[in-house]
């Protein structure tokens, strides 16, 4: 049976123009055709499989016969050899490719492939549908729950657990460490944030209005969203690296992340039925005691 691009599952059936940009080809028409070929989609699928397998939810690693655990570091699992093995095992409608020849005829270097793979993986089309549904639920809690404080704690708790389960977040942590060596990584991560934060911005806008608040003078909704995202990611990283630190506290009812988010909201939100107050900077400048320097 002959398969075409339309037979592939989402998101591999989508148009990769502008996402996959580093394939080989003398003519532009050749490169354009290759970008949306089964061949390229198959190599992207193989790479995505390796990311899922190596960076998915943690599982117990069985020791080898000599009792030692397998060595793991960085993106070694995305080597050309590992990729060739993976693509040779794909099921239809993806193409099974044997050896390294098809791969090397498609990308001039392994670095070019990794750039295209990261651009694809961090694109909004790979935004986890399950996470999207969970996000809507957490947004409903923030808007509709009787206790706003409890809703913040509950939403923070489940958001941290959800992000901890995401292979792409773990991948992002790995590639961020070397992003300064490759501008393509910066672009891919920026696109990922753009897709991930837009829904949250809408949730916060609805929440602020529904709970009778407005943003304090001196901060925008985009800045508000970025601050909360940075705080949440910080707690996720701490929980991943040090689960015993107590980031999740007593669970969904009372946790460190919820406490921090409430403190941030208390700083940047004000009741809509009261006169506008000063900026946070002005508030602290006026309240802080000056330092007296000796002669």
Backbone bond lengths (Angstrom), bond angles and torsions (degrees), N, CA, C in turn:
res aa  C-N    CA-C-N  psi(-1)  N-CA   C-N-CA  omega(-1)  CA-C   N-CA-C  phi
1 X - - - 1.463 - - 1.528 109.60 -
2 X 1.313 116.95 137.04 1.461 121.88 179.34 1.524 110.15 -96.20
3 X 1.324 115.53 128.72 1.461 120.86 -179.55 1.524 110.73 -107.16
4 X 1.315 115.27 152.71 1.462 121.53 175.67 1.513 110.44 -123.88
5 X 1.309 115.98 176.74 1.466 121.76 -178.76 1.527 111.49 -56.57
6 X 1.321 117.26 -38.04 1.470 121.44 -177.49 1.523 112.37 -66.35
7 X 1.337 117.25 -17.88 1.458 120.56 -179.92 1.527 112.51 -82.51
8 X 1.320 117.00 -11.92 1.456 120.86 -177.65 1.530 110.78 -74.64
9 X 1.329 117.48 151.11 1.473 120.00 176.20 1.526 110.33 -72.39
10 X 1.322 115.89 157.04 1.466 121.26 175.06 1.532 108.70 -65.69
11 X 1.324 120.47 139.86 1.466 128.64 4.79 1.522 114.89 -94.22
12 X 1.341 117.13 9.16 1.471 119.58 -175.23 1.522 112.15 -71.26
13 X 1.320 116.74 -15.58 1.466 120.91 177.56 1.526 112.32 -82.53
14 X 1.336 117.07 -4.93 1.462 120.86 -175.69 1.528 112.19 -81.94
15 X 1.323 114.89 166.07 1.464 121.76 178.37 1.528 109.05 -76.25
16 X 1.333 116.78 122.32 1.462 121.64 -178.29 1.525 112.78 -95.83
17 X 1.320 117.32 8.50 1.464 120.48 178.35 1.526 109.60 -60.23
18 X 1.316 116.75 131.47 1.452 121.45 -178.40 1.510 113.50 84.21
19 X 1.334 117.94 -10.07 1.465 122.37 177.45 1.524 109.06 -104.22
20 X 1.320 115.69 -58.02 1.470 121.40 173.47 1.524 107.38 -87.03
21 X 1.311 117.14 111.18 1.474 120.60 -171.25 1.521 113.85 -126.42
22 X 1.333 118.17 2.10 1.462 118.97 -170.76 1.523 114.10 -119.74
23 X 1.329 117.14 18.84 1.463 118.88 177.82 1.523 110.47 -72.25
24 X 1.331 114.78 159.27 1.461 120.21 -178.21 1.528 110.81 -82.38
25 X 1.312 115.63 162.49 1.463 121.48 177.19 1.512 110.40 148.73
26 X 1.338 116.64 130.54 1.465 120.47 -178.67 1.520 110.24 -69.71
27 X 1.331 115.87 -46.06 1.463 120.53 -178.03 1.530 111.01 -91.54
28 X 1.315 114.93 147.16 1.461 120.36 177.19 1.520 111.21 -62.22
29 X 1.331 117.02 -37.69 1.465 120.87 179.77 1.528 111.05 -64.22
30 X 1.341 116.25 -35.78 1.463 120.58 178.11 1.520 110.62 -65.57
31 X 1.324 115.67 -45.33 1.469 120.18 -179.89 1.529 110.90 -65.32
32 X 1.329 116.86 -40.70 1.464 120.88 -179.67 1.525 111.06 -61.93
33 X 1.332 116.38 -40.67 1.464 120.41 179.12 1.525 110.99 -68.48
34 X 1.337 116.20 -37.80 1.461 120.81 -178.25 1.527 111.56 -67.78
35 X 1.322 116.57 -36.97 1.469 121.74 -178.81 1.522 111.33 -54.96
36 X 1.322 117.37 -40.85 1.465 121.43 -177.72 1.525 112.42 -105.48
37 X 1.323 115.40 31.30 1.463 120.47 178.81 1.526 110.96 -91.46
38 X 1.337 115.86 161.10 1.459 120.97 174.14 1.522 110.97 -61.52
39 X 1.314 115.21 -32.91 1.462 121.00 -178.34 1.525 111.09 -60.76
40 X 1.329 116.56 -51.88 1.465 120.62 179.68 1.527 110.30 -64.13
41 X 1.325 117.32 -44.25 1.466 120.65 179.10 1.525 111.02 -58.69
42 X 1.324 116.86 -36.53 1.461 121.27 -178.83 1.523 111.38 -68.35
43 X 1.318 116.89 -40.83 1.464 119.31 177.80 1.529 111.34 -69.48
44 X 1.318 117.52 -34.35 1.463 119.84 175.13 1.530 110.56 -66.56
45 X 1.326 116.59 -39.85 1.460 120.94 177.42 1.527 110.63 -62.87
46 X 1.334 116.56 -42.11 1.461 120.43 178.99 1.526 110.41 -61.76
47 X 1.335 116.33 -43.90 1.461 119.74 178.12 1.515 112.09 -64.02
48 X 1.332 116.67 -41.46 1.466 120.77 178.55 1.530 110.78 -63.21
49 X 1.336 116.97 -38.78 1.465 120.90 176.97 1.527 111.04 -59.85
50 X 1.340 115.80 -44.16 1.463 120.37 -178.72 1.526 111.25 -65.65
51 X 1.331 116.81 -38.70 1.464 120.29 177.32 1.525 110.05 -63.99
52 X 1.326 116.77 -46.54 1.467 121.36 -179.81 1.526 110.67 -60.42
53 X 1.332 116.20 -42.71 1.462 120.65 -176.36 1.526 111.75 -69.91
54 X 1.320 116.60 -37.84 1.460 120.36 -173.55 1.522 114.29 -94.01
55 X 1.336 117.19 -21.89 1.459 119.99 -176.98 1.517 112.70 -122.42
56 X 1.323 117.16 13.29 1.455 120.12 178.43 1.517 111.12 -73.83
57 X 1.314 115.86 -170.23 1.463 119.99 179.84 1.520 109.46 -53.98
58 X 1.326 118.08 136.98 1.460 120.71 -174.83 1.515 112.31 -60.89
59 X 1.318 114.55 142.85 1.456 119.86 174.74 1.522 108.50 -139.49
60 X 1.297 115.75 160.02 1.452 120.55 -177.43 1.520 110.02 -63.65
61 X 1.331 116.10 127.33 1.462 120.90 179.15 1.516 108.50 -91.30
62 X 1.341 116.17 120.16 1.457 120.52 -179.26 1.527 110.00 -71.83
63 X 1.336 118.32 132.98 1.456 119.46 177.77 1.522 111.06 -67.48
64 X 1.329 116.12 156.75 1.458 120.68 177.09 1.523 108.78 -74.40
65 X 1.322 115.42 178.19 1.461 119.88 -177.41 1.527 112.24 -60.77
66 X 1.363 116.42 -27.50 1.462 119.29 179.30 1.529 112.51 -86.92
67 X 1.355 116.19 5.25 1.450 120.29 177.31 1.507 115.53 89.32
68 X 1.338 117.13 -6.76 1.464 120.69 -178.54 1.523 109.92 -92.20
69 X 1.341 116.12 148.20 1.458 120.28 176.60 1.518 110.26 -82.66
70 X 1.332 115.13 154.40 1.457 120.33 178.43 1.527 110.17 -63.56
71 X 1.330 115.11 139.06 1.462 120.15 177.83 1.521 109.02 -75.62
72 X 1.319 115.57 138.31 1.473 119.85 177.64 1.509 108.98 -137.41
73 X 1.298 117.34 136.16 1.462 120.12 177.68 1.513 110.13 -156.62
74 X 1.340 116.31 131.13 1.459 121.53 171.86 1.508 113.66 53.42
75 X 1.341 115.62 -132.77 1.457 122.19 -177.95 1.526 111.88 -104.78
76 X 1.334 117.03 27.10 1.461 119.61 179.56 1.523 111.77 -57.86
77 X 1.314 116.67 -28.25 1.467 119.69 -178.45 1.524 112.15 -69.67
78 X 1.339 118.06 -12.16 1.468 121.82 177.96 1.525 111.40 -101.28
79 X 1.312 116.91 31.24 1.461 120.41 179.00 1.527 110.29 -67.96
80 X 1.318 115.87 161.55 1.467 120.49 178.99 1.523 110.94 -59.72
81 X 1.320 116.47 -39.38 1.467 120.44 -179.83 1.529 110.82 -65.09
82 X 1.348 116.64 -45.61 1.469 120.01 179.44 1.520 110.90 -62.81
83 X 1.321 116.19 -38.73 1.462 121.08 179.96 1.525 110.94 -64.74
84 X 1.334 116.30 -42.09 1.466 120.54 179.68 1.523 110.91 -64.00
85 X 1.330 116.40 -39.16 1.470 119.55 177.10 1.524 110.85 -64.85
86 X 1.329 115.91 -41.61 1.464 120.38 -176.65 1.521 111.61 -67.58
87 X 1.327 117.77 -44.35 1.462 120.92 -176.20 1.529 110.63 -69.64
88 X 1.320 116.86 -23.24 1.466 120.31 178.16 1.525 112.05 -74.01
89 X 1.340 117.11 -13.83 1.464 121.50 -177.88 1.528 113.49 -106.84
90 X 1.336 117.74 3.57 1.465 120.27 -177.66 1.523 111.59 -65.81
91 X 1.317 114.66 149.03 1.460 120.96 177.25 1.523 109.38 -96.14
92 X 1.357 117.72 150.68 1.473 120.80 175.64 1.534 109.83 -57.25
93 X 1.313 117.34 149.12 1.465 128.43 11.60 1.523 115.83 -84.80
94 X 1.342 118.51 5.89 1.459 119.47 175.43 1.523 109.71 -72.35
95 X 1.317 115.81 157.03 1.462 121.46 -179.68 1.522 110.31 -87.50
96 X 1.313 116.17 133.88 1.457 120.36 170.35 1.528 108.08 -87.87
97 X 1.322 115.70 123.16 1.458 120.90 -179.38 1.523 108.78 -112.23
98 X 1.331 115.99 133.41 1.460 120.87 -179.61 1.518 110.01 -104.36
99 X 1.331 115.91 135.21 1.454 119.89 177.27 1.517 112.45 74.52
100 X 1.319 115.50 -175.01 1.465 120.95 -176.94 1.522 113.20 -97.21
101 X 1.332 117.46 -7.79 1.465 120.53 -177.04 1.519 114.12 -56.98
102 X 1.348 118.69 -52.95 1.472 119.68 -179.45 1.529 112.52 -59.80
103 X 1.323 115.86 -36.33 1.468 120.24 179.82 1.523 110.66 -66.11
104 X 1.328 116.36 -48.54 1.469 120.16 -176.54 1.523 112.55 -70.69
105 X 1.322 116.70 -20.16 1.466 118.65 176.38 1.529 111.63 -82.80
106 X 1.334 116.30 -8.70 1.466 121.03 -178.00 1.525 112.04 -101.67
107 X 1.321 117.74 -39.82 1.466 122.36 178.51 1.523 109.66 -123.17
108 X 1.320 116.39 138.06 1.465 120.98 -178.00 1.523 111.63 -70.56
109 X 1.323 116.85 -27.49 1.463 120.52 -179.92 1.520 109.66 -149.29
110 X 1.325 115.10 160.71 1.461 119.77 177.80 1.526 110.26 -65.12
111 X 1.321 117.01 -32.00 1.462 121.37 177.24 1.525 111.10 -61.77
112 X 1.340 116.45 -40.23 1.467 120.19 177.92 1.525 110.62 -62.11
113 X 1.344 116.25 -42.44 1.462 119.60 178.60 1.523 110.88 -62.38
114 X 1.333 117.27 -46.27 1.459 120.38 -178.23 1.523 111.60 -61.55
115 X 1.333 116.98 -37.23 1.464 119.74 176.51 1.523 111.27 -62.62
116 X 1.335 116.69 -43.89 1.465 120.07 178.58 1.527 111.17 -66.77
117 X 1.336 116.45 -40.02 1.462 120.06 179.52 1.530 110.95 -62.83
118 X 1.329 117.07 -44.90 1.463 120.30 -179.73 1.522 111.34 -66.11
119 X 1.335 116.67 -39.87 1.469 119.81 177.49 1.521 110.50 -60.77
120 X 1.331 116.76 -38.11 1.465 121.57 178.66 1.530 111.16 -70.91
121 X 1.329 116.87 -49.20 1.464 120.35 -175.48 1.523 112.50 -63.96
122 X 1.337 116.81 -36.01 1.459 120.31 -177.94 1.524 113.01 -89.57
123 X 1.323 117.37 3.31 1.464 120.64 178.24 1.530 109.78 -73.93
124 X 1.325 115.61 153.73 1.472 120.57 -178.09 1.525 112.68 -58.69
125 X 1.343 117.87 -24.83 1.467 119.33 -179.49 1.527 111.82 -65.49
126 X 1.328 117.30 -18.58 1.457 120.73 177.58 1.525 112.44 -95.47
127 X 1.316 116.44 7.43 1.462 120.49 177.54 1.526 108.42 -61.00
128 X 1.293 116.98 122.06 1.461 123.56 -173.06 1.534 111.40 -59.89
129 X 1.339 118.72 115.56 1.475 120.56 179.98 1.528 112.23 -58.64
130 X 1.340 116.04 -35.93 1.462 119.65 179.60 1.527 110.45 -64.97
131 X 1.332 116.03 -41.59 1.468 119.29 177.60 1.524 110.41 -64.34
132 X 1.336 116.41 -38.87 1.462 120.14 178.71 1.516 111.99 -59.33
133 X 1.331 116.23 -41.38 1.467 120.30 178.56 1.527 110.72 -66.89
134 X 1.347 116.00 -40.09 1.462 120.10 178.77 1.528 110.63 -65.87
135 X 1.334 116.35 -37.62 1.466 120.90 178.76 1.526 110.37 -60.58
136 X 1.323 116.13 -44.18 1.464 119.53 178.84 1.529 110.90 -60.50
137 X 1.341 115.82 -38.90 1.463 119.77 178.85 1.521 110.68 -63.85
138 X 1.347 116.28 -45.31 1.462 119.40 179.95 1.530 110.69 -65.09
139 X 1.330 115.95 -35.32 1.461 119.54 175.39 1.517 111.94 -62.18
140 X 1.337 116.33 -39.26 1.473 120.60 177.48 1.528 111.00 -63.56
141 X 1.349 116.25 -39.63 1.467 118.85 177.86 1.527 110.45 -58.68
142 X 1.335 116.15 -46.96 1.466 120.43 -176.21 1.526 111.73 -63.05
143 X 1.320 116.20 -33.90 1.469 120.41 -177.04 1.524 112.02 -85.76
144 X 1.339 117.55 -39.19 1.467 120.45 -166.05 1.523 116.19 -108.74
145 X 1.339 119.51 -22.74 1.465 119.89 -175.60 1.527 111.37 -60.20
146 X 1.328 116.17 147.26 1.464 120.54 179.87 1.525 111.26 -59.32
147 X 1.320 116.02 -44.26 1.464 120.28 -179.47 1.526 109.72 -102.20
148 X 1.315 116.77 113.46 1.461 120.75 178.54 1.527 110.54 -65.61
149 X 1.319 117.02 -38.69 1.468 121.25 179.83 1.524 110.55 -61.37
150 X 1.334 116.66 -47.58 1.465 120.09 178.37 1.525 110.93 -62.45
151 X 1.327 116.94 -37.88 1.465 120.89 -180.00 1.524 111.07 -63.96
152 X 1.332 117.12 -39.93 1.469 120.64 178.59 1.523 110.30 -63.48
153 X 1.324 117.26 -46.77 1.467 120.61 178.94 1.523 111.35 -61.52
154 X 1.324 116.33 -44.18 1.469 120.37 -178.44 1.524 110.86 -66.30
155 X 1.332 117.28 -44.09 1.463 120.88 -179.66 1.523 110.93 -64.56
156 X 1.333 117.55 -41.62 1.465 121.24 179.27 1.521 110.77 -63.11
157 X 1.321 116.86 -43.72 1.465 121.99 -179.81 1.528 111.04 -59.14
158 X 1.323 116.86 -51.04 1.465 120.35 -176.80 1.531 111.90 -72.77
159 X 1.330 117.85 -29.77 1.464 120.15 176.59 1.525 110.56 -65.64
160 X 1.307 117.48 -43.79 1.462 120.89 178.94 1.525 110.67 -62.19
161 X 1.318 117.33 -44.79 1.467 120.22 178.64 1.523 111.09 -62.65
162 X 1.332 117.15 -40.16 1.467 120.87 -179.36 1.520 111.16 -64.72
163 X 1.330 117.58 -45.32 1.462 120.64 -179.11 1.528 110.55 -67.46
164 X 1.322 117.36 -36.07 1.469 120.80 177.78 1.528 111.79 -60.52
165 X 1.319 116.98 -29.37 1.472 120.77 -179.22 1.525 112.85 -80.96
166 X 1.314 118.42 -10.71 1.466 121.55 -172.06 1.528 112.21 -82.63
167 X 1.335 118.10 116.83 1.468 119.42 174.53 1.524 112.14 -58.50
168 X 1.341 117.27 -35.31 1.463 119.45 -177.04 1.526 111.66 -67.80
169 X 1.328 118.39 -29.69 1.463 118.71 176.94 1.522 110.06 -68.79
170 X 1.323 116.73 -41.02 1.466 120.11 177.56 1.526 110.55 -64.67
171 X 1.332 115.59 -39.39 1.465 119.37 176.52 1.524 110.15 -62.35
172 X 1.316 116.46 -41.65 1.462 120.61 179.90 1.526 110.81 -60.55
173 X 1.327 117.54 -39.72 1.460 120.57 178.56 1.522 111.08 -62.18
174 X 1.337 116.03 -41.26 1.465 120.35 -179.19 1.519 110.78 -65.27
175 X 1.328 117.07 -48.76 1.467 119.70 -174.31 1.528 111.59 -75.20
176 X 1.337 117.74 -26.13 1.470 119.38 177.82 1.525 111.08 -61.11
177 X 1.333 116.08 -32.56 1.460 119.80 -177.36 1.522 112.25 -63.84
178 X 1.336 116.96 -24.03 1.467 120.22 -179.33 1.522 111.70 -121.02
179 X 1.321 117.09 17.40 1.467 120.33 -175.19 1.516 112.38 -62.49
180 X 1.339 117.62 -28.91 1.456 119.75 -178.09 1.520 112.17 -66.64
181 X 1.324 117.43 -14.08 1.460 120.73 179.50 1.523 112.48 -87.72
182 X 1.329 116.54 -8.79 1.460 118.39 -172.64 1.526 109.75 -152.20
183 X 1.333 116.20 112.24 1.462 119.94 -178.96 1.521 112.65 -64.28
184 X 1.335 117.02 -25.91 1.460 120.02 179.19 1.516 112.18 -60.93
185 X 1.337 116.83 -33.87 1.456 120.98 178.63 1.527 110.17 -67.23
186 X 1.337 116.20 -40.62 1.467 119.44 176.98 1.526 110.70 -57.62
187 X 1.318 116.38 -45.65 1.466 120.75 -178.51 1.521 111.15 -62.74
188 X 1.348 116.25 -43.63 1.464 120.36 -178.27 1.524 111.20 -63.36
189 X 1.332 116.65 -43.98 1.459 120.32 -179.06 1.527 111.01 -68.98
190 X 1.329 116.83 -37.57 1.471 120.18 177.25 1.522 110.56 -61.35
191 X 1.333 116.90 -41.14 1.466 120.62 177.62 1.525 111.02 -64.30
192 X 1.327 115.65 -37.90 1.461 119.90 179.34 1.529 110.87 -63.56
193 X 1.320 116.45 -44.50 1.465 119.73 178.56 1.531 111.25 -64.04
194 X 1.317 115.71 -40.08 1.469 119.08 -179.17 1.524 110.66 -58.84
195 X 1.343 116.19 -43.17 1.459 119.90 -179.99 1.513 113.26 -73.23
196 X 1.342 116.77 -34.67 1.461 120.56 -175.15 1.526 113.01 -78.49
197 X 1.330 117.11 -35.05 1.468 119.66 -173.08 1.523 114.14 -87.46
198 X 1.327 117.17 -20.35 1.462 119.38 -178.89 1.531 112.26 -58.79
199 X 1.350 118.91 -46.29 1.471 118.32 178.18 1.528 112.42 -62.97
200 X 1.336 116.77 -37.25 1.461 119.27 179.74 1.525 111.54 -66.83
201 X 1.322 116.67 -35.07 1.460 119.61 178.65 1.529 110.44 -60.48
202 X 1.333 115.68 -39.95 1.465 119.94 177.86 1.528 111.15 -67.17
203 X 1.343 115.95 -39.91 1.467 120.16 177.96 1.524 110.46 -60.81
204 X 1.324 116.82 -45.71 1.468 119.88 -178.61 1.529 111.66 -66.15
205 X 1.320 116.25 -38.16 1.464 119.63 178.17 1.527 110.55 -61.24
206 X 1.344 116.28 -44.98 1.461 120.84 179.13 1.527 111.37 -66.10
207 X 1.340 115.53 -41.26 1.466 120.47 -178.70 1.523 111.60 -63.47
208 X 1.323 116.46 -46.98 1.467 121.27 -178.54 1.531 110.51 -58.71
209 X 1.333 115.91 -44.17 1.467 119.86 -179.56 1.526 111.41 -68.91
210 X 1.350 116.32 -44.25 1.467 120.19 -176.27 1.525 112.15 -65.27
211 X 1.334 117.24 -31.81 1.464 120.91 -176.75 1.532 113.09 -91.81
212 X 1.338 116.47 6.06 1.458 119.56 174.77 1.514 114.85 79.09
213 X 1.330 116.01 28.69 1.459 120.08 178.51 1.527 110.90 -115.21
214 X 1.305 114.99 171.85 1.466 123.08 166.42 1.528 106.83 -142.89
215 X 1.325 115.18 162.39 1.457 119.55 177.35 1.524 110.11 -70.37
216 X 1.304 115.40 137.73 1.463 120.34 175.33 1.529 109.46 -64.14
217 X 1.295 116.89 150.52 1.464 121.38 175.91 1.532 109.67 -57.37
218 X 1.334 115.78 136.45 1.459 119.87 176.92 1.510 114.80 104.65
219 X 1.350 118.49 -0.73 1.462 121.00 177.35 1.522 109.25 -138.57
220 X 1.331 116.35 142.49 1.462 121.78 177.72 1.518 109.95 -100.34
221 X 1.324 116.17 165.30 1.463 120.60 177.85 1.526 110.58 -62.12
222 X 1.322 117.24 -38.19 1.465 120.28 178.82 1.529 111.00 -63.95
223 X 1.324 117.10 -42.85 1.462 120.17 177.84 1.528 110.87 -64.90
224 X 1.315 116.30 -41.32 1.465 122.18 177.66 1.529 110.21 -57.58
225 X 1.336 116.19 -45.62 1.465 121.70 -179.73 1.520 111.29 -65.89
226 X 1.319 117.39 -42.31 1.464 120.93 -179.94 1.524 111.87 -64.90
227 X 1.326 116.92 -38.55 1.465 120.00 178.14 1.528 110.36 -63.39
228 X 1.328 117.02 -46.71 1.465 120.40 -179.82 1.523 111.44 -64.47
229 X 1.338 117.37 -37.50 1.465 120.63 177.80 1.522 110.65 -64.46
230 X 1.335 117.02 -43.90 1.462 120.85 179.95 1.530 110.93 -64.11
231 X 1.325 116.69 -40.74 1.464 120.39 177.98 1.526 110.69 -62.91
232 X 1.326 116.04 -46.05 1.466 120.33 -178.52 1.520 111.03 -62.47
233 X 1.332 116.91 -45.30 1.465 120.02 179.61 1.526 111.05 -62.93
234 X 1.325 116.92 -36.90 1.460 119.49 177.06 1.517 111.80 -61.26
235 X 1.324 116.95 -42.82 1.461 120.57 177.59 1.529 111.19 -67.21
236 X 1.333 117.08 -36.38 1.466 120.49 177.63 1.524 110.09 -62.20
237 X 1.334 116.68 -47.29 1.466 120.71 -179.47 1.526 110.46 -60.99
238 X 1.330 116.46 -43.58 1.469 119.59 179.19 1.523 110.75 -62.80
239 X 1.323 117.18 -41.70 1.467 120.47 -178.87 1.526 111.21 -68.46
240 X 1.338 117.18 -38.13 1.463 120.12 178.04 1.526 111.13 -64.34
241 X 1.333 115.91 -43.23 1.459 119.70 -175.90 1.512 114.44 -84.33
242 X 1.326 117.12 -26.77 1.464 121.16 -175.54 1.526 109.76 -143.39
243 X 1.338 116.99 73.18 1.473 120.24 -175.82 1.525 113.38 -58.88
244 X 1.335 116.77 -23.33 1.464 119.89 -177.70 1.522 112.51 -83.06
245 X 1.332 117.68 0.94 1.469 120.71 -176.80 1.523 112.64 -70.98
246 X 1.320 117.38 -16.63 1.460 120.31 177.67 1.507 114.56 85.00
247 X 1.335 116.87 22.93 1.466 120.32 178.64 1.523 110.99 -56.88
248 X 1.329 116.26 -40.32 1.462 120.26 -177.87 1.525 112.69 -87.17
249 X 1.314 116.91 -0.42 1.461 121.66 172.05 1.513 114.15 48.68
250 X 1.320 115.51 -126.82 1.465 121.85 -178.92 1.521 112.55 -90.56
251 X 1.327 116.65 16.67 1.458 119.71 177.17 1.512 112.40 99.25
252 X 1.314 115.01 -147.73 1.460 120.81 -172.63 1.526 113.47 -71.32
253 X 1.329 117.57 -12.01 1.467 119.03 -176.44 1.523 113.28 -94.23
254 X 1.330 117.06 -25.20 1.470 119.71 -177.55 1.521 108.90 -161.59
255 X 1.317 117.32 112.47 1.460 120.48 -178.01 1.523 110.47 -147.02
256 X 1.328 115.00 162.60 1.464 121.48 -175.43 1.523 111.89 -61.71
257 X 1.332 116.60 -40.26 1.466 120.01 179.97 1.526 110.94 -62.81
258 X 1.328 116.69 -43.80 1.458 120.27 178.46 1.521 111.94 -61.66
259 X 1.338 116.27 -39.41 1.463 120.37 178.10 1.528 110.90 -61.61
260 X 1.328 116.24 -44.49 1.467 120.51 -178.48 1.526 111.54 -66.11
261 X 1.329 116.15 -40.78 1.470 119.79 -179.36 1.525 110.78 -66.43
262 X 1.341 116.86 -40.37 1.465 119.48 176.69 1.530 110.97 -62.25
263 X 1.331 116.64 -39.16 1.467 120.24 178.50 1.523 110.78 -64.27
264 X 1.329 116.02 -40.92 1.465 119.85 179.32 1.524 110.31 -66.12
265 X 1.332 116.68 -43.25 1.466 120.18 179.18 1.525 111.12 -64.37
266 X 1.325 116.38 -38.74 1.459 120.13 178.22 1.530 111.34 -61.96
267 X 1.336 115.76 -29.12 1.462 120.61 -179.47 1.521 112.66 -78.91
268 X 1.319 117.10 -34.88 1.461 120.09 -170.42 1.524 115.19 -112.96
269 X 1.333 117.56 0.12 1.466 120.19 175.97 1.520 109.41 -114.77
270 X 1.327 116.34 149.26 1.461 121.08 175.88 1.525 108.73 -140.26
271 X 1.332 117.98 151.28 1.472 120.74 -179.03 1.524 111.42 -59.34
272 X 1.319 115.28 135.67 1.460 119.93 -175.86 1.526 112.16 -70.90
273 X 1.345 117.31 -21.39 1.467 120.23 -177.34 1.529 112.57 -93.30
274 X 1.326 117.39 11.51 1.460 121.34 176.69 1.522 109.84 -115.76
275 X 1.329 118.04 156.60 1.468 119.90 178.77 1.532 110.54 -60.32
276 X 1.326 116.99 146.15 1.470 119.91 179.07 1.528 111.28 -58.75
277 X 1.324 115.31 137.44 1.455 120.34 179.24 1.518 111.68 -96.70
278 X 1.323 117.07 -175.96 1.461 120.72 179.30 1.524 111.15 -72.86
279 X 1.314 116.48 169.49 1.457 120.04 173.17 1.522 108.25 -67.68
280 X 1.320 116.92 162.15 1.466 120.31 179.05 1.530 110.45 -61.78
281 X 1.314 116.07 -38.37 1.466 120.12 178.38 1.531 110.66 -61.35
282 X 1.332 115.93 -46.06 1.466 120.13 179.92 1.527 110.98 -63.11
283 X 1.339 115.62 -38.57 1.458 120.68 -179.38 1.523 111.28 -61.37
284 X 1.331 115.88 -46.29 1.459 119.80 -178.18 1.523 112.13 -74.70
285 X 1.318 116.25 -36.13 1.466 118.98 177.62 1.525 110.37 -59.63
286 X 1.339 115.72 -37.63 1.459 119.50 -178.91 1.513 113.66 -78.69
287 X 1.347 116.99 -27.51 1.462 120.36 -174.65 1.521 113.48 -92.94
288 X 1.331 117.29 -28.10 1.462 120.43 -175.39 1.526 111.09 -70.31
289 X 1.330 115.55 139.75 1.459 120.82 178.10 1.527 110.07 -74.18
290 X 1.328 118.06 132.08 1.465 119.51 178.03 1.523 111.14 -68.53
291 X 1.319 115.69 149.71 1.458 121.23 177.85 1.524 108.81 -84.95
292 X 1.311 115.64 126.94 1.458 119.71 178.25 1.524 109.43 -92.21
293 X 1.312 115.78 118.05 1.459 120.86 179.66 1.521 109.52 -94.62
294 X 1.300 115.41 134.70 1.455 119.55 178.46 1.513 112.22 -71.62
295 X 1.296 114.57 164.39 1.467 119.65 178.90 1.518 109.67 -65.60
